[in-house]
Amino acid sequence: MNHRTMSHADARLSAEFVAPTTSYQDIRAQQIAKAEATRPTAFKVRAQLLEQGRSETVLAASPHLSVRLKVYASGGENALHAHATEDHTFVILQGEAEFFDDEGPLALLGKNEGIMIPHGSYYRFNATSEEPLVMLRVGSPNEAAQGREGRLNVHGSFADADSKDNKTVERIYRDGAFYGD
């Protein structure tokens, strides 16, 4: 069999940079739109680093799967919550995160380590390193299949990802600092 290395000029797809979303509503809309693709897509794992807050970028999606890049400033934000119908995993690309469940500390993870969160499992995490936390998040099914009430707080009601309860703060980018350069 004759194998050859493809050049960029030979490729039919090129990896494209995707801008971060501005809200959880945007995440849902981007995942729904990307899930309409019926052909393979290529993407860059690249994001601007933060001084404060968090950002999330929908890299790719199908009706059954979503791939997102998450960036958190040191300290991070998150409140204990569960996804009623979504299994998902996080893989740490940069930094360190401490994960908690409803019983307390669960795992301290660093670069090239990950965690699987089955649907219905309550969890939260904090960025614990001085450098920003960068994680790849892969979930199934896509947000479009979950419905708006798929993200639950500890009382079993809708948990708004963009709320002060979820420790959302203003996003401040680091000038000229990117993951994936």
N, C-alpha and C positions, 0 to 999 in steps of 0.2 A: 504494500500500500504506500502511495506517495503522500507524505505529509509535508506541508510547507508552512512557514510562518506568514500569517497575513499582515500586511502593512496597513496603516491607518487609511491609506488611499483605497485599499481593497475592501474595507469594512463597509457594510450597509448601515450599521448603527454607529453613532458616536455617543460617548457618555456625556450627558449634559448636566450642567449645574442647575439645581432647583432652589429657588428662594424660599426662605422660611415662611411659615404661616403666621398670621397675626392673632388668631384665636382658635379655640376648639371648634367653633363653627366652620372656620376655614379648613381645618384638618379634615373634618367630615366631608366638606364640599370637594376638596382636592382628591380625597380617596375615592369618592363616588365617581368623579370625572376620570381619574386614572384607571379605574376598574372597567371602564368602557373599552379600553384598548384590547384588541384581540390578537395582537402581535407582540413579540418580545420588545422590551424597552431597555435602554442602558442609562445609567445615572452615575453621577460623581458623588462620592462620600466626602463632602466638603461643606463646612459651615463656619461662619464668623464666630469667634470666641466672645465671651461676655464678661463684663465687670460685675453686672448685677442682673438677676432674673433668669429666665429660661427661654429657649427657642426650640421650635420643632419644625422639621421639614419632612414632608411626605415625598419620599424618593420614588416609590413605585407601589402599585396596588392592582389586585385582581378582585373579583367578587369574593374570593375565599381567603385572601392574604393581604397584609399591608406591611410596608417597610418604611420606617421613619428614622430620622436622625435627630437625636435630642441633645441639646447643649444646656448645661446648668453652670452658673457661676458658683464659686466656692460657697458652701452653705446650702445651696439649692432650695427648692421649695417642693412640698408635696404634703398632702393630708392622707390619712388612712382611708383607702377606698378599695373597691373590687369591681371587676368587669363581669357582669352577670353571664355573658355568653361568649366571651373572648378569651382564648388561651393566648399568652404572649410571653416573649422572652426578651431579656436585655443582655447585650454583650458590651462590656466596657472597652472602649477604644482608647480612651485617655482619662487619667485621673483615677479616682477611687470613690466608691459609694457604699454606704451602709444601708442595708435593707432591713425592714422591720415588718412583722406581721402583727395580728391582734394580740399576740402573747408577748411581744417585745422584740429584742434584737434577733435577727435571723441569719444574716451573712454580711461579711465585709469583703467586697470584691474590688479587684484592681484590673489593670490592663490585661486583655485577653481572657478574662473570666466572665461568666454569665450566670443567669438565673432564669428558670422557667416558672412562670406564674400561671397555674391552671385557673380556668374561669371559676368565679365565685370565691377565690382566695383574697382576703384582705391584705393589703401591703402598702408601704410607703418607703421612700428612700431619701437620704440626704447625701449631697456631695460632701466628701470629707477631706479632700486634698486641697492644697493651695492652688493648684492649676484647675482650670475649668474641667468639669466632667463632660465627656462626650460618649454617648451610648447609641448603639444601633438597637432599634426596637422592631421586632417582627411579631405580628399578631394575626390571629385567625379566629373568626372571619373578619372581613373588612367592616369598617364602621357602618356602612350602608345596610349590612345585614343585621346589625345589633339594635337599631332603634335608639332614639334619644335617651331613653331611660336605662341604657346598658351600663352606665358608670354610676356606681352606688356608694353612698357614704355609709358609715357604721350603723346608721339607723335604717338602712335598706331603702332610702329614698334617693332621688337623683342627686348626684354630686357634680356641681358645676366646676369644670377644670379651670375656668378663668376667674374664679372667685377669690375673695380674701380668705375664705375658709380653706382654700387650697394653697394659701400662702403666695398668691400671685402678686408680683411687684413689677414696677416699671422695668422694662428691658433696656439695659445700657450696654452697647457693643464696645469691644476693644478695637480701637482704630488700627486697621491694617493687620490684625491678628486672626488667622484662620486655622482650622483643623483641616487637614487634607491637602495642603500645598506641597 
